[in-house]
């Protein structure tokens, strides 16, 4: 995996992946494509002078930008997307254009350039209302939001490309990723950075629902491990499949808040309000397929990850 393109490389997962890849001796180049719609300059500032780093400012919705970015690239990590179920409910067209059209551009440019593979970000939202637990890759329900529909569409397009073109992909269904560099600002910020920010500022955090809902929260280092293994694997059976990327265990929002409140030394209770449209009650992943074909093994569990994340936000508060 000598020459790598990361779309969305100024975002949360993309910038952490950039840092991890730049530190590897088997990587010759890390090129990032981003338009800063959800990514940030401060996430990539430290990389700009690195001899193995290149930045291309562009939009995956613009095919010419993608063609420019993939030139001379061997493997592609496609992380760019407009996340958030609430965002997609408010503005489904923009979510569709970024997630579906943007991904189609990446897939097509990869095919045309002869790139070895596309490793890309899908989402646990594709499971929709499937009542089974833990979630298994071959069992899907009805999607519950435009965001979930966009991610399901991308999966279908990737499979179609692999069936009719010389195109290989590895799809990663992320389960509630959290960690350093995650956006804590705005209406669409994820729950863990929202909790941390409120606690650091001595404010009351909001929980939608009663807090008993559970998630398979996944620390960023586990996600980086999966991405790097997927970008470098030589296992032919690993390709053209969808994989759950998670820890294989669940934690309630109330428990997450309690751990973070302990980190902050705070006795402020959260504010409970109505559940949000499109949210699911519980989510747990079966990660055996990723273990079998990719060699994925999550090493950092929820409590350790929360402590690391809290410490990072405390150190970097205000940046």
KEVO-943106 format. One record per residue: x, y, z of N, C-alpha, C in turn. Coordinates in steps of 0.2 Angstrom, whole numbers, padded with zeros to 4 digits, always signed. Layout:
REC_n.X_n.Y_n.Z_ca.X_ca.Y_ca.Z_c.X_c.Y_c.Z
REC_X_Y_Z_X_Y_Z_X_Y_Z $
...
end
This chain:
REC_n.X_n.Y_n.Z_ca.X_ca.Y_ca.Z_c.X_c.Y_c.Z
REC_+0004_-0006_+0000_+0000_+0000_+0000_+0004_+0006_+0000 $
REC_+0008_+0007_-0005_+0013_+0012_-0005_+0010_+0019_-0006 $
REC_+0006_+0020_-0011_+0003_+0027_-0012_-0004_+0027_-0011 $
REC_-0007_+0031_-0006_-0013_+0030_-0004_-0017_+0037_-0005 $
REC_-0023_+0036_-0007_-0028_+0042_-0007_-0033_+0041_-0001 $
REC_-0034_+0047_+0003_-0039_+0047_+0008_-0044_+0052_+0006 $
REC_-0050_+0050_+0005_-0055_+0055_+0004_-0058_+0057_+0011 $
REC_-0059_+0063_+0012_-0062_+0065_+0018_-0056_+0065_+0024 $
REC_-0050_+0066_+0021_-0044_+0066_+0026_-0043_+0071_+0031 $
REC_-0047_+0077_+0030_-0047_+0082_+0035_-0053_+0081_+0041 $
REC_-0056_+0075_+0040_-0062_+0074_+0045_-0059_+0070_+0051 $
REC_-0064_+0067_+0055_-0062_+0064_+0061_-0058_+0057_+0060 $
REC_-0061_+0053_+0056_-0058_+0046_+0055_-0052_+0047_+0050 $
REC_-0053_+0051_+0045_-0048_+0052_+0039_-0042_+0055_+0042 $
REC_-0042_+0060_+0047_-0036_+0063_+0049_-0032_+0059_+0054 $
REC_-0036_+0055_+0058_-0032_+0050_+0062_-0029_+0044_+0058 $
REC_-0033_+0042_+0052_-0030_+0037_+0048_-0023_+0040_+0044 $
REC_-0024_+0046_+0042_-0018_+0050_+0039_-0012_+0049_+0044 $
REC_-0013_+0051_+0050_-0007_+0051_+0055_-0004_+0044_+0055 $
REC_-0009_+0039_+0056_-0006_+0032_+0057_-0002_+0030_+0051 $
REC_-0005_+0031_+0045_-0001_+0029_+0039_+0005_+0033_+0037 $
REC_+0005_+0039_+0039_+0012_+0043_+0038_+0017_+0040_+0043 $
REC_+0016_+0037_+0048_+0021_+0034_+0052_+0023_+0027_+0050 $
REC_+0020_+0024_+0045_+0022_+0018_+0042_+0027_+0018_+0037 $
REC_+0032_+0013_+0038_+0038_+0013_+0033_+0036_+0010_+0026 $
REC_+0030_+0007_+0026_+0028_+0004_+0019_+0023_+0009_+0015 $
REC_+0023_+0015_+0018_+0019_+0020_+0014_+0023_+0025_+0011 $
REC_+0023_+0026_+0005_+0027_+0031_+0001_+0023_+0038_+0001 $
REC_+0017_+0038_+0000_+0013_+0044_-0001_+0006_+0043_+0002 $
REC_+0004_+0049_+0006_-0003_+0049_+0008_-0006_+0056_+0005 $
REC_-0010_+0055_+0001_-0014_+0061_-0002_-0021_+0061_+0000 $
REC_-0023_+0067_+0002_-0029_+0069_+0005_-0033_+0073_+0001 $
REC_-0039_+0071_+0000_-0044_+0075_-0004_-0050_+0077_+0001 $
REC_-0051_+0084_+0001_-0056_+0086_+0006_-0058_+0093_+0004 $
REC_-0065_+0095_+0005_-0067_+0101_+0004_-0069_+0105_+0010 $
REC_-0067_+0103_+0016_-0068_+0106_+0022_-0076_+0107_+0024 $
REC_-0080_+0103_+0021_-0087_+0104_+0023_-0089_+0101_+0030 $
REC_-0085_+0096_+0031_-0086_+0094_+0038_-0079_+0092_+0041 $
REC_-0074_+0093_+0037_-0067_+0092_+0040_-0064_+0099_+0042 $
REC_-0058_+0099_+0045_-0056_+0105_+0048_-0048_+0106_+0046 $
REC_-0046_+0112_+0045_-0039_+0114_+0044_-0035_+0111_+0049 $
REC_-0037_+0113_+0056_-0033_+0111_+0061_-0032_+0103_+0062 $
REC_-0036_+0099_+0059_-0035_+0092_+0059_-0029_+0090_+0055 $
REC_-0027_+0094_+0050_-0022_+0092_+0045_-0016_+0096_+0046 $
REC_-0016_+0102_+0050_-0011_+0107_+0050_-0004_+0103_+0051 $
REC_-0004_+0099_+0056_+0003_+0096_+0058_+0006_+0091_+0052 $
REC_+0002_+0089_+0047_+0004_+0085_+0042_+0007_+0089_+0036 $
REC_+0006_+0095_+0035_+0007_+0099_+0029_+0014_+0099_+0027 $
REC_+0019_+0099_+0032_+0026_+0099_+0030_+0029_+0092_+0030 $
REC_+0025_+0087_+0031_+0027_+0080_+0031_+0029_+0078_+0024 $
REC_+0035_+0076_+0022_+0037_+0074_+0015_+0033_+0069_+0012 $
REC_+0029_+0065_+0015_+0025_+0060_+0012_+0018_+0062_+0011 $
REC_+0016_+0068_+0013_+0009_+0071_+0013_+0008_+0075_+0007 $
REC_+0002_+0074_+0004_+0000_+0079_-0001_-0008_+0081_+0001 $
REC_-0010_+0087_-0001_-0017_+0089_+0000_-0019_+0092_-0006 $
REC_-0025_+0089_-0008_-0029_+0092_-0014_-0036_+0094_-0011 $
REC_-0037_+0101_-0012_-0043_+0103_-0010_-0048_+0102_-0016 $
REC_-0054_+0098_-0014_-0058_+0097_-0019_-0064_+0093_-0016 $
REC_-0069_+0092_-0021_-0076_+0089_-0019_-0077_+0083_-0022 $
REC_-0079_+0078_-0018_-0080_+0071_-0022_-0086_+0071_-0026 $
REC_-0090_+0076_-0025_-0096_+0077_-0030_-0094_+0080_-0037 $
REC_-0088_+0082_-0037_-0085_+0084_-0044_-0080_+0079_-0046 $
REC_-0082_+0076_-0052_-0078_+0070_-0054_-0071_+0072_-0056 $
REC_-0070_+0078_-0059_-0064_+0080_-0061_-0059_+0081_-0055 $
REC_-0062_+0083_-0049_-0058_+0083_-0043_-0055_+0076_-0041 $
REC_-0060_+0072_-0042_-0058_+0065_-0040_-0053_+0062_-0044 $
REC_-0054_+0063_-0051_-0049_+0060_-0056_-0042_+0063_-0054 $
REC_-0042_+0070_-0053_-0035_+0073_-0051_-0032_+0069_-0045 $
REC_-0036_+0068_-0040_-0034_+0065_-0034_-0031_+0058_-0034 $
REC_-0034_+0054_-0039_-0033_+0047_-0039_-0027_+0046_-0044 $
REC_-0024_+0051_-0047_-0019_+0050_-0052_-0013_+0047_-0048 $
REC_-0010_+0042_-0050_-0004_+0039_-0048_-0005_+0035_-0041 $
REC_-0011_+0034_-0039_-0013_+0031_-0033_-0014_+0024_-0033 $
REC_-0012_+0020_-0028_-0012_+0012_-0029_-0018_+0010_-0025 $
REC_-0020_+0013_-0019_-0025_+0011_-0015_-0029_+0017_-0012 $
REC_-0036_+0016_-0012_-0040_+0022_-0010_-0044_+0020_-0003 $
REC_-0043_+0025_+0001_-0047_+0025_+0007_-0053_+0030_+0007 $
REC_-0059_+0028_+0006_-0064_+0033_+0005_-0068_+0034_+0011 $
REC_-0066_+0039_+0014_-0070_+0041_+0021_-0074_+0047_+0020 $
REC_-0074_+0050_+0015_-0078_+0056_+0014_-0086_+0055_+0014 $
REC_-0090_+0059_+0017_-0097_+0058_+0018_-0100_+0063_+0022 $
REC_-0106_+0064_+0021_-0110_+0068_+0025_-0114_+0064_+0030 $
REC_-0111_+0063_+0036_-0114_+0059_+0041_-0120_+0062_+0045 $
REC_-0123_+0059_+0049_-0129_+0061_+0054_-0135_+0060_+0051 $
REC_-0139_+0055_+0055_-0146_+0054_+0053_-0150_+0060_+0053 $
REC_-0150_+0065_+0058_-0154_+0071_+0058_-0152_+0075_+0053 $
REC_-0146_+0076_+0051_-0144_+0080_+0045_-0148_+0078_+0039 $
REC_-0148_+0071_+0038_-0151_+0068_+0032_-0159_+0069_+0032 $
REC_-0162_+0069_+0038_-0169_+0070_+0038_-0171_+0077_+0036 $
REC_-0166_+0082_+0038_-0167_+0089_+0037_-0166_+0091_+0029 $
REC_-0161_+0088_+0026_-0159_+0089_+0020_-0156_+0083_+0016 $
REC_-0161_+0079_+0014_-0160_+0072_+0011_-0156_+0073_+0004 $
REC_-0157_+0078_+0000_-0154_+0079_-0006_-0147_+0080_-0005 $
REC_-0145_+0084_-0001_-0137_+0086_+0000_-0134_+0079_+0003 $
REC_-0137_+0076_+0007_-0134_+0069_+0010_-0133_+0064_+0004 $
REC_-0138_+0064_+0000_-0138_+0059_-0006_-0132_+0061_-0011 $
REC_-0132_+0068_-0013_-0127_+0070_-0017_-0120_+0068_-0015 $
REC_-0119_+0070_-0009_-0112_+0069_-0006_-0110_+0061_-0005 $
REC_-0115_+0058_-0003_-0114_+0051_-0001_-0114_+0046_-0007 $
REC_-0120_+0047_-0011_-0121_+0042_-0017_-0117_+0045_-0023 $
REC_-0118_+0051_-0025_-0115_+0053_-0031_-0107_+0053_-0030 $
REC_-0105_+0056_-0024_-0098_+0056_-0022_-0095_+0050_-0022 $
REC_-0098_+0045_-0019_-0095_+0038_-0019_-0095_+0035_-0026 $
REC_-0100_+0036_-0030_-0100_+0034_-0037_-0094_+0037_-0041 $
REC_-0092_+0043_-0040_-0087_+0046_-0043_-0080_+0043_-0041 $
REC_-0080_+0041_-0034_-0074_+0038_-0032_-0073_+0031_-0035 $
REC_-0078_+0027_-0035_-0078_+0021_-0038_-0076_+0021_-0045 $
REC_-0079_+0025_-0049_-0078_+0026_-0056_-0071_+0028_-0058 $
REC_-0068_+0033_-0054_-0062_+0035_-0055_-0057_+0030_-0053 $
REC_-0058_+0026_-0048_-0054_+0020_-0046_-0053_+0015_-0051 $
REC_-0059_+0013_-0054_-0059_+0009_-0060_-0055_+0011_-0066 $
REC_-0056_+0017_-0067_-0053_+0020_-0073_-0045_+0021_-0072 $
REC_-0043_+0022_-0066_-0036_+0023_-0065_-0032_+0016_-0064 $
REC_-0036_+0011_-0063_-0033_+0005_-0061_-0031_+0004_-0054 $
REC_-0033_+0008_-0049_-0032_+0007_-0042_-0033_+0000_-0040 $
REC_-0029_-0003_-0035_-0029_-0009_-0033_-0036_-0011_-0029 $
REC_-0038_-0006_-0025_-0044_-0007_-0021_-0047_-0001_-0019 $
REC_-0053_-0001_-0017_-0056_+0004_-0013_-0059_+0002_-0006 $
REC_-0056_+0004_-0001_-0058_+0003_+0006_-0063_+0008_+0008 $
REC_-0069_+0007_+0010_-0073_+0013_+0011_-0078_+0012_+0017 $
REC_-0080_+0018_+0019_-0084_+0019_+0025_-0092_+0018_+0023 $
REC_-0094_+0012_+0026_-0102_+0011_+0026_-0104_+0013_+0033 $
REC_-0109_+0010_+0035_-0112_+0012_+0042_-0117_+0007_+0045 $
REC_-0117_+0006_+0051_-0122_+0001_+0054_-0129_+0003_+0053 $
REC_-0130_+0009_+0051_-0137_+0012_+0050_-0140_+0007_+0044 $
REC_-0136_+0004_+0040_-0139_+0000_+0035_-0143_-0006_+0037 $
REC_-0143_-0008_+0044_-0147_-0013_+0047_-0154_-0011_+0048 $
REC_-0155_-0004_+0049_-0162_-0002_+0049_-0165_-0005_+0055 $
REC_-0172_-0008_+0054_-0176_-0011_+0059_-0175_-0018_+0060 $
REC_-0170_-0021_+0057_-0168_-0028_+0058_-0168_-0029_+0066 $
REC_-0173_-0034_+0068_-0173_-0035_+0075_-0168_-0040_+0078 $
REC_-0164_-0043_+0074_-0159_-0048_+0076_-0153_-0044_+0080 $
REC_-0150_-0048_+0085_-0144_-0045_+0088_-0140_-0051_+0090 $
REC_-0134_-0051_+0089_-0130_-0045_+0086_-0131_-0045_+0078 $
REC_-0129_-0039_+0076_-0130_-0038_+0069_-0125_-0042_+0065 $
REC_-0128_-0046_+0059_-0124_-0050_+0055_-0124_-0047_+0048 $
REC_-0119_-0047_+0044_-0118_-0044_+0038_-0123_-0046_+0033 $
REC_-0126_-0052_+0033_-0130_-0054_+0028_-0138_-0053_+0030 $
REC_-0139_-0050_+0035_-0146_-0049_+0037_-0148_-0042_+0038 $
REC_-0152_-0039_+0034_-0153_-0032_+0034_-0161_-0031_+0035 $
REC_-0163_-0025_+0038_-0170_-0023_+0039_-0171_-0018_+0034 $
REC_-0177_-0014_+0035_-0179_-0008_+0032_-0175_-0002_+0034 $
REC_-0172_+0002_+0030_-0168_+0008_+0032_-0173_+0013_+0035 $
REC_-0170_+0017_+0040_-0175_+0021_+0044_-0173_+0029_+0043 $
REC_-0169_+0030_+0038_-0167_+0037_+0037_-0164_+0038_+0030 $
REC_-0164_+0044_+0027_-0161_+0045_+0021_-0153_+0044_+0021 $
REC_-0150_+0045_+0027_-0143_+0043_+0028_-0142_+0036_+0027 $
REC_-0146_+0032_+0030_-0145_+0025_+0030_-0146_+0022_+0023 $
REC_-0151_+0025_+0019_-0153_+0023_+0012_-0147_+0025_+0008 $
REC_-0143_+0031_+0009_-0138_+0032_+0005_-0132_+0027_+0006 $
REC_-0131_+0025_+0012_-0126_+0020_+0013_-0127_+0014_+0010 $
REC_-0134_+0012_+0011_-0136_+0005_+0008_-0135_+0006_+0000 $
REC_-0136_+0011_-0003_-0135_+0012_-0010_-0128_+0012_-0012 $
REC_-0124_+0014_-0008_-0117_+0014_-0010_-0114_+0007_-0010 $
REC_-0117_+0003_-0005_-0115_-0004_-0005_-0117_-0008_-0011 $
REC_-0123_-0006_-0013_-0126_-0010_-0019_-0121_-0008_-0025 $
REC_-0120_-0001_-0026_-0115_+0001_-0032_-0109_-0002_-0031 $
REC_-0106_-0003_-0025_-0099_-0006_-0025_-0099_-0013_-0027 $
REC_-0105_-0017_-0025_-0106_-0024_-0027_-0107_-0024_-0035 $
REC_-0111_-0020_-0037_-0112_-0020_-0045_-0105_-0019_-0048 $
REC_-0101_-0014_-0046_-0095_-0013_-0049_-0090_-0019_-0049 $
REC_-0090_-0022_-0043_-0086_-0028_-0043_-0088_-0034_-0047 $
REC_-0095_-0034_-0049_-0097_-0039_-0053_-0096_-0038_-0060 $
REC_-0095_-0032_-0063_-0095_-0031_-0070_-0088_-0027_-0072 $
REC_-0084_-0025_-0067_-0078_-0022_-0069_-0072_-0025_-0065 $
REC_-0066_-0023_-0067_-0060_-0025_-0063_-0060_-0021_-0057 $
REC_-0064_-0022_-0052_-0064_-0017_-0046_-0065_-0021_-0040 $
REC_-0061_-0019_-0035_-0061_-0023_-0029_-0063_-0018_-0023 $
REC_-0067_-0020_-0018_-0068_-0016_-0013_-0069_-0020_-0006 $
REC_-0068_-0016_-0001_-0069_-0018_+0006_-0073_-0013_+0009 $
REC_-0079_-0015_+0012_-0084_-0010_+0015_-0084_-0011_+0022 $
REC_-0084_-0006_+0026_-0083_-0006_+0033_-0089_-0003_+0036 $
REC_-0094_-0007_+0039_-0100_-0004_+0043_-0098_-0002_+0050 $
REC_-0096_+0005_+0050_-0094_+0007_+0057_-0100_+0007_+0062 $
REC_-0098_+0006_+0068_-0103_+0006_+0073_-0100_+0011_+0078 $
REC_-0104_+0017_+0078_-0103_+0022_+0083_-0095_+0024_+0085 $
REC_-0092_+0026_+0080_-0085_+0027_+0081_-0084_+0034_+0086 $
REC_-0079_+0034_+0090_-0078_+0039_+0094_-0070_+0040_+0095 $
REC_-0068_+0046_+0097_-0061_+0047_+0099_-0058_+0054_+0098 $
REC_-0052_+0055_+0098_-0049_+0062_+0097_-0050_+0064_+0090 $
REC_-0051_+0071_+0090_-0052_+0074_+0083_-0060_+0074_+0081 $
REC_-0064_+0071_+0085_-0071_+0070_+0083_-0074_+0077_+0084 $
REC_-0078_+0079_+0080_-0081_+0086_+0080_-0086_+0086_+0086 $
REC_-0085_+0091_+0090_-0090_+0092_+0096_-0094_+0098_+0095 $
REC_-0094_+0101_+0089_-0098_+0107_+0089_-0104_+0106_+0084 $
REC_-0109_+0110_+0085_-0115_+0110_+0080_-0120_+0105_+0082 $
REC_-0126_+0106_+0078_-0132_+0102_+0079_-0131_+0094_+0078 $
REC_-0126_+0093_+0074_-0125_+0086_+0071_-0119_+0082_+0075 $
REC_-0116_+0085_+0080_-0111_+0082_+0083_-0113_+0075_+0087 $
REC_-0108_+0071_+0087_-0110_+0064_+0090_-0111_+0065_+0098 $
REC_-0113_+0060_+0100_-0115_+0060_+0107_-0109_+0060_+0112 $
REC_-0104_+0057_+0111_-0099_+0057_+0116_-0095_+0063_+0116 $
REC_-0093_+0066_+0110_-0090_+0073_+0111_-0095_+0078_+0114 $
REC_-0101_+0077_+0113_-0106_+0082_+0116_-0106_+0081_+0123 $
REC_-0106_+0075_+0126_-0106_+0074_+0133_-0100_+0077_+0136 $
REC_-0094_+0076_+0133_-0088_+0078_+0135_-0087_+0086_+0136 $
REC_-0090_+0089_+0130_-0089_+0096_+0130_-0094_+0099_+0135 $
REC_-0100_+0097_+0136_-0104_+0099_+0141_-0101_+0098_+0148 $
REC_-0098_+0093_+0150_-0095_+0091_+0156_-0089_+0096_+0157 $
REC_-0085_+0097_+0152_-0079_+0102_+0153_-0081_+0109_+0154 $
REC_-0087_+0111_+0152_-0090_+0117_+0152_-0094_+0118_+0158 $
REC_-0095_+0113_+0162_-0100_+0113_+0168_-0107_+0114_+0166 $
REC_-0109_+0111_+0160_-0116_+0112_+0158_-0119_+0105_+0158 $
REC_-0126_+0106_+0157_-0130_+0100_+0157_-0130_+0097_+0150 $
REC_-0128_+0090_+0149_-0129_+0087_+0143_-0136_+0084_+0142 $
REC_-0137_+0083_+0135_-0144_+0081_+0133_-0144_+0074_+0131 $
REC_-0148_+0070_+0134_-0149_+0063_+0131_-0156_+0062_+0128 $
REC_-0156_+0060_+0122_-0163_+0059_+0119_-0165_+0052_+0121 $
REC_-0171_+0052_+0124_-0174_+0045_+0126_-0172_+0045_+0134 $
REC_-0173_+0039_+0136_-0171_+0038_+0144_-0164_+0036_+0145 $
REC_-0160_+0035_+0140_-0153_+0034_+0141_-0152_+0026_+0142 $
REC_-0157_+0022_+0141_-0156_+0015_+0142_-0154_+0012_+0135 $
REC_-0155_+0016_+0130_-0153_+0013_+0123_-0145_+0012_+0123 $
REC_-0143_+0006_+0119_-0136_+0004_+0119_-0133_+0005_+0112 $
REC_-0127_+0005_+0112_-0123_+0006_+0106_-0117_+0002_+0107 $
REC_-0114_-0001_+0101_-0108_-0004_+0101_-0102_+0001_+0099 $
REC_-0101_+0005_+0105_-0096_+0011_+0104_-0089_+0008_+0102 $
REC_-0086_+0011_+0097_-0080_+0008_+0094_-0074_+0014_+0094 $
REC_-0069_+0013_+0098_-0064_+0018_+0099_-0060_+0018_+0092 $
REC_-0058_+0024_+0091_-0055_+0026_+0084_-0049_+0021_+0083 $
REC_-0045_+0019_+0088_-0039_+0015_+0086_-0041_+0008_+0084 $
REC_-0046_+0006_+0086_-0049_+0000_+0083_-0051_+0000_+0076 $
REC_-0054_+0006_+0074_-0056_+0007_+0067_-0050_+0008_+0063 $
REC_-0044_+0012_+0065_-0038_+0012_+0061_-0035_+0006_+0060 $
REC_-0035_+0001_+0065_-0032_-0005_+0064_-0036_-0009_+0058 $
REC_-0043_-0009_+0058_-0046_-0012_+0053_-0045_-0009_+0046 $
REC_-0044_-0002_+0046_-0043_+0001_+0039_-0036_-0001_+0037 $
REC_-0031_-0001_+0041_-0024_-0002_+0039_-0024_-0010_+0037 $
REC_-0027_-0014_+0040_-0027_-0021_+0038_-0031_-0022_+0031 $
REC_-0036_-0018_+0030_-0040_-0019_+0024_-0036_-0016_+0018 $
REC_-0032_-0011_+0020_-0028_-0007_+0014_-0023_-0012_+0012 $
REC_-0020_-0016_+0016_-0014_-0020_+0015_-0015_-0027_+0014 $
REC_-0021_-0030_+0015_-0022_-0037_+0015_-0021_-0040_+0008 $
REC_-0018_-0046_+0008_-0017_-0050_+0002_-0022_-0056_+0002 $
REC_-0026_-0056_+0006_-0031_-0062_+0007_-0037_-0061_+0001 $
REC_-0037_-0065_-0004_-0041_-0064_-0009_-0049_-0065_-0007 $
REC_-0050_-0069_-0002_-0056_-0069_+0001_-0059_-0063_+0005 $
REC_-0055_-0059_+0006_-0057_-0053_+0010_-0060_-0048_+0006 $
REC_-0060_-0048_-0001_-0062_-0043_-0005_-0070_-0044_-0007 $
REC_-0073_-0038_-0009_-0080_-0038_-0011_-0085_-0040_-0006 $
REC_-0083_-0038_+0000_-0087_-0040_+0006_-0089_-0034_+0010 $
REC_-0094_-0035_+0015_-0095_-0029_+0020_-0094_-0032_+0026 $
REC_-0091_-0028_+0031_-0088_-0030_+0037_-0091_-0025_+0043 $
REC_-0093_-0028_+0048_-0095_-0024_+0054_-0088_-0022_+0057 $
REC_-0087_-0016_+0059_-0082_-0013_+0063_-0084_-0011_+0069 $
REC_-0083_-0014_+0075_-0085_-0013_+0081_-0081_-0017_+0086 $
REC_-0084_-0017_+0093_-0081_-0020_+0098_-0084_-0027_+0099 $
REC_-0090_-0028_+0097_-0094_-0034_+0099_-0097_-0034_+0106 $
REC_-0098_-0028_+0109_-0101_-0027_+0116_-0105_-0020_+0116 $
REC_-0110_-0020_+0120_-0114_-0014_+0120_-0113_-0010_+0127 $
REC_-0115_-0004_+0127_-0115_+0001_+0133_-0120_+0005_+0132 $
REC_-0124_+0007_+0137_-0130_+0011_+0137_-0127_+0018_+0137 $
REC_-0131_+0023_+0135_-0129_+0030_+0135_-0129_+0032_+0142 $
REC_-0133_+0030_+0147_-0132_+0032_+0154_-0125_+0030_+0157 $
REC_-0123_+0024_+0155_-0116_+0021_+0157_-0111_+0026_+0154 $
REC_-0111_+0027_+0148_-0106_+0032_+0145_-0106_+0038_+0148 $
REC_-0112_+0041_+0150_-0112_+0048_+0153_-0109_+0047_+0160 $
REC_-0110_+0041_+0164_-0108_+0041_+0170_-0100_+0040_+0170 $
REC_-0097_+0036_+0165_-0090_+0036_+0165_-0087_+0043_+0164 $
REC_-0090_+0046_+0159_-0087_+0053_+0157_-0088_+0058_+0163 $
REC_-0093_+0058_+0167_-0094_+0062_+0172_-0089_+0060_+0178 $
REC_-0087_+0054_+0178_-0082_+0052_+0183_-0075_+0055_+0181 $
REC_-0074_+0055_+0175_-0068_+0058_+0172_-0068_+0065_+0174 $
REC_-0073_+0069_+0173_-0074_+0076_+0175_-0074_+0078_+0182 $
REC_-0076_+0073_+0186_-0077_+0074_+0193_-0084_+0078_+0194 $
REC_-0088_+0077_+0190_-0095_+0081_+0190_-0100_+0077_+0192 $
REC_-0105_+0080_+0196_-0111_+0077_+0198_-0117_+0080_+0195 $
REC_-0116_+0084_+0189_-0122_+0086_+0185_-0125_+0081_+0182 $
REC_-0132_+0080_+0182_-0136_+0075_+0179_-0138_+0078_+0172 $
REC_-0138_+0073_+0167_-0140_+0075_+0161_-0148_+0077_+0160 $
REC_-0149_+0080_+0155_-0156_+0082_+0154_-0159_+0077_+0149 $
REC_-0165_+0074_+0150_-0168_+0069_+0146_-0174_+0072_+0142 $
REC_-0174_+0070_+0136_-0179_+0073_+0131_-0182_+0068_+0127 $
REC_-0186_+0070_+0122_-0189_+0065_+0118_-0184_+0061_+0113 $
REC_-0185_+0055_+0112_-0181_+0051_+0107_-0181_+0055_+0100 $
REC_-0176_+0054_+0096_-0175_+0057_+0090_-0178_+0052_+0084 $
REC_-0181_+0055_+0079_-0183_+0051_+0074_-0178_+0048_+0070 $
REC_-0178_+0042_+0068_-0173_+0038_+0065_-0168_+0035_+0069 $
REC_-0168_+0036_+0075_-0163_+0033_+0080_-0166_+0026_+0082 $
REC_-0161_+0021_+0082_-0163_+0014_+0084_-0162_+0013_+0092 $
REC_-0165_+0008_+0095_-0165_+0007_+0102_-0158_+0004_+0104 $
REC_-0156_-0001_+0101_-0150_-0005_+0103_-0146_-0007_+0096 $
REC_-0140_-0007_+0097_-0135_-0009_+0092_-0129_-0013_+0094 $
REC_-0129_-0019_+0092_-0123_-0024_+0094_-0121_-0027_+0087 $
REC_-0114_-0028_+0086_-0111_-0031_+0080_-0108_-0038_+0082 $
REC_-0109_-0042_+0077_-0105_-0048_+0076_-0099_-0046_+0072 $
REC_-0093_-0047_+0075_-0087_-0045_+0071_-0083_-0051_+0069 $
REC_-0086_-0057_+0069_-0082_-0063_+0067_-0080_-0063_+0060 $
REC_-0084_-0060_+0055_-0082_-0060_+0048_-0075_-0056_+0047 $
REC_-0075_-0050_+0050_-0069_-0046_+0050_-0063_-0049_+0053 $
REC_-0064_-0053_+0059_-0059_-0057_+0062_-0057_-0062_+0057 $
REC_-0061_-0066_+0054_-0059_-0071_+0050_-0055_-0069_+0043 $
REC_-0058_-0064_+0040_-0055_-0062_+0033_-0050_-0057_+0034 $
REC_-0050_-0052_+0038_-0046_-0047_+0039_-0041_-0047_+0045 $
REC_-0042_-0051_+0049_-0038_-0052_+0055_-0039_-0046_+0060 $
REC_-0045_-0044_+0060_-0047_-0038_+0065_-0048_-0040_+0072 $
REC_-0045_-0037_+0076_-0046_-0038_+0083_-0046_-0032_+0088 $
REC_-0052_-0030_+0090_-0052_-0023_+0093_-0048_-0024_+0100 $
REC_-0044_-0019_+0101_-0039_-0020_+0107_-0041_-0015_+0113 $
REC_-0045_-0010_+0111_-0047_-0005_+0116_-0054_-0005_+0117 $
REC_-0056_-0006_+0123_-0063_-0007_+0125_-0066_+0000_+0127 $
REC_-0072_+0000_+0128_-0076_+0006_+0129_-0073_+0011_+0135 $
REC_-0072_+0008_+0141_-0070_+0013_+0146_-0063_+0016_+0145 $
REC_-0058_+0012_+0143_-0052_+0014_+0141_-0052_+0020_+0136 $
REC_-0056_+0018_+0131_-0057_+0023_+0125_-0060_+0029_+0127 $
REC_-0065_+0029_+0132_-0068_+0035_+0134_-0063_+0039_+0138 $
REC_-0059_+0036_+0142_-0054_+0040_+0146_-0049_+0043_+0142 $
REC_-0047_+0040_+0137_-0042_+0043_+0132_-0045_+0049_+0128 $
REC_-0051_+0048_+0126_-0055_+0053_+0123_-0056_+0059_+0127 $
REC_-0058_+0058_+0133_-0059_+0064_+0138_-0053_+0067_+0139 $
REC_-0047_+0064_+0140_-0041_+0067_+0141_-0039_+0071_+0135 $
REC_-0040_+0069_+0129_-0038_+0072_+0123_-0042_+0079_+0123 $
REC_-0049_+0078_+0124_-0053_+0084_+0123_-0051_+0089_+0129 $
REC_-0050_+0087_+0135_-0048_+0092_+0140_-0041_+0095_+0138 $
REC_-0036_+0092_+0135_-0030_+0095_+0133_-0031_+0100_+0128 $
REC_-0035_+0098_+0123_-0036_+0102_+0117_-0042_+0107_+0117 $
REC_-0045_+0108_+0123_-0051_+0112_+0124_-0050_+0119_+0121 $
REC_-0055_+0121_+0117_-0054_+0128_+0114_-0051_+0128_+0107 $
REC_-0048_+0122_+0105_-0045_+0122_+0098_-0050_+0120_+0093 $
end
